[in-house]
Amino acid sequence: PILGFSRWSSAHLDLELKRGAWFRTRTSHPQVLLRLCTSMLPAADDNVARAKHQSDLWRASLLAAGLPGLASFPRSDAVDVTLKDILRSHYIRVKQEKSNLEFSRAHNMQE
Protein backbone atom coordinates (compact mmCIF):
# COMPACT_ATOMS: atom_id res chain seq x y z
CA PRO A 1 0.00 0.00 0.00
CA ILE A 2 1.02 3.60 -0.63
CA LEU A 3 0.71 6.02 2.24
CA GLY A 4 0.59 9.73 1.54
CA PHE A 5 -1.40 12.53 0.02
CA SER A 6 -1.36 13.66 -3.55
CA ARG A 7 -3.40 16.14 -5.56
CA TRP A 8 -2.46 14.42 -8.80
CA SER A 9 -4.66 11.99 -10.63
CA SER A 10 -3.93 8.33 -9.96
CA ALA A 11 -2.54 7.98 -13.51
CA HIS A 12 -0.13 10.87 -12.92
CA LEU A 13 1.03 9.41 -9.61
CA ASP A 14 1.43 5.98 -11.23
CA LEU A 15 3.61 7.53 -13.94
CA GLU A 16 5.77 9.30 -11.33
CA LEU A 17 6.19 6.04 -9.41
CA LYS A 18 7.27 4.27 -12.62
CA ARG A 19 9.76 7.06 -13.37
CA GLY A 20 11.27 6.79 -9.88
CA ALA A 21 10.24 10.27 -8.74
CA TRP A 22 9.08 8.89 -5.38
CA PHE A 23 10.88 6.85 -2.75
CA ARG A 24 8.96 3.77 -1.72
CA THR A 25 10.35 2.36 1.49
CA ARG A 26 9.46 0.43 4.59
CA THR A 27 10.31 1.90 7.94
CA SER A 28 11.71 0.12 10.97
CA HIS A 29 10.58 3.11 13.05
CA PRO A 30 6.79 2.86 13.55
CA GLN A 31 6.77 6.05 15.64
CA VAL A 32 7.78 8.04 12.54
CA LEU A 33 4.97 6.50 10.52
CA LEU A 34 2.51 7.33 13.31
CA ARG A 35 3.79 10.91 13.43
CA LEU A 36 3.51 11.31 9.66
CA CYS A 37 -0.08 10.08 9.71
CA THR A 38 -1.39 11.82 12.79
CA SER A 39 0.52 15.05 13.28
CA MET A 40 -1.35 18.32 12.96
CA LEU A 41 0.01 21.22 10.97
CA PRO A 42 0.50 24.51 12.78
CA ALA A 43 -1.96 27.31 12.04
CA ALA A 44 -2.16 28.34 8.39
CA ASP A 45 -1.06 31.90 9.17
CA ASP A 46 2.14 30.76 10.94
CA ASN A 47 4.36 30.17 7.91
CA VAL A 48 7.58 29.76 9.93
CA ALA A 49 6.08 27.06 12.16
CA ARG A 50 4.51 25.28 9.18
CA ALA A 51 7.80 25.26 7.27
CA LYS A 52 9.70 23.90 10.28
CA HIS A 53 7.05 21.25 10.90
CA GLN A 54 7.14 20.08 7.28
CA SER A 55 10.93 20.07 7.27
CA ASP A 56 11.02 18.04 10.50
CA LEU A 57 8.58 15.47 9.10
CA TRP A 58 10.51 15.25 5.83
CA ARG A 59 13.81 14.66 7.64
CA ALA A 60 12.26 12.12 10.02
CA SER A 61 10.73 10.17 7.15
CA LEU A 62 14.03 10.10 5.23
CA LEU A 63 15.89 8.92 8.32
CA ALA A 64 13.27 6.23 8.90
CA ALA A 65 13.63 5.15 5.29
CA GLY A 66 17.36 4.67 5.82
CA LEU A 67 18.37 7.72 3.77
CA PRO A 68 20.45 9.82 6.20
CA GLY A 69 22.33 11.55 3.37
CA LEU A 70 19.12 13.02 1.98
CA ALA A 71 17.81 13.75 5.48
CA SER A 72 20.80 15.96 6.25
CA PHE A 73 20.91 17.64 2.84
CA PRO A 74 20.41 21.41 3.29
CA ARG A 75 17.13 22.86 1.99
CA SER A 76 16.34 26.42 1.00
CA ASP A 77 15.05 28.29 -2.01
CA ALA A 78 18.63 28.97 -3.15
CA VAL A 79 19.58 25.29 -2.81
CA ASP A 80 16.44 24.24 -4.67
CA VAL A 81 17.24 26.60 -7.56
CA THR A 82 20.80 25.23 -7.69
CA LEU A 83 19.53 21.64 -7.66
CA LYS A 84 17.05 22.39 -10.44
CA ASP A 85 19.86 23.88 -12.54
CA ILE A 86 22.04 20.82 -11.91
CA LEU A 87 19.20 18.46 -12.82
CA ARG A 88 18.33 20.46 -15.93
CA SER A 89 21.97 20.35 -17.09
CA HIS A 90 22.14 16.63 -16.35
CA TYR A 91 18.92 16.00 -18.27
CA ILE A 92 20.19 17.94 -21.30
CA ARG A 93 23.52 16.07 -21.23
CA VAL A 94 21.84 12.65 -20.92
CA LYS A 95 19.40 13.51 -23.70
CA GLN A 96 22.29 14.58 -25.95
CA GLU A 97 24.27 11.41 -25.14
CA LYS A 98 21.23 9.29 -25.95
CA SER A 99 20.76 11.15 -29.23
CA ASN A 100 24.44 10.64 -30.11
CA LEU A 101 24.21 6.94 -29.29
CA GLU A 102 21.11 6.51 -31.44
CA PHE A 103 22.80 8.36 -34.30
CA SER A 104 25.89 6.17 -33.95
CA ARG A 105 23.81 2.99 -33.97
CA ALA A 106 21.86 4.13 -37.03
CA HIS A 107 25.10 5.07 -38.81
CA ASN A 108 26.68 1.69 -37.97
CA MET A 109 23.63 -0.16 -39.29
CA GLN A 110 23.94 1.63 -42.65
CA GLU A 111 27.51 0.43 -43.14
Steps between C-alpha positions, in 0.01 A plus 500: 500500500602860437469742787488871430301780348504613143296748299594328176280257317573134567639465145741789559616354831540157338718655229716677761542174692608323179749779425651473849397848614384362836680296763308192603639359821411307810585647835640322803387799708121475550498819709601699190219346298254583779628858512472540123141377505369674808691823549313827468636790301549829681254780426480603135610856578820386677722441197822459702350230723343322202829498309690364801235235562509383138879499499509297823256243360693478173830441681345246738347305213830493308686382809238231558536392139873452553601805295708710743688673217179647361369573850799721577511668159450877545172645370421856401371687199858568386595132534186395314580736211856363487373141503252575222781649290718194563216264409413700189864489384517128574178437308627694197833313507332158531256586222789607275698183581196288419453686172868449412477130582190457285669685214809281535292182498305614194824594322658162584195315368531679164857380451 
